[in-house]
Amino acid sequence: MIEAGKAFPAIVGALYVFGCGSPTSPSGVADVTSTSNVVNGHTHTANVPSSDQLHPADTTYTSSASLSHTHMVTLTTAQLTILASGGSVTVTSTASTVTGNHQHDFTFSGKKQ
């Protein structure tokens, strides 16, 4: 007959062995949102998903609408990699003529979760 105290360590050891697989580690990267500088009395926001930072490739994002228009913001592979490491990048949007010919600057600051 096995004593309960002697069987318990064997079970714990078995759970430890089976529980030591390769768990999926968290990305450590968060979505990043930027609000542009104010131009012609308004701002826009743009969001960079964490998935784009983890698998960087040149990507163009559409800003939020303000005063009936949007802007496009492009981040390069290198800039997305900088964000993923917690760094910051500033990019200038495409131009719009809806409220006068203008562009906005967006500063994105990478975040770790």
Secondary structure, DSSP 8 states (H G I E B T S, - for coil): ---HHHHHHHHHHHHHHHH-S-------B--EEEE---BTTB--EEEE-HHHHHS---EEEE---BTTB--EEEE-HHHHHHHHTT-EEEEE---B-TTSSB--EEEEE--B-
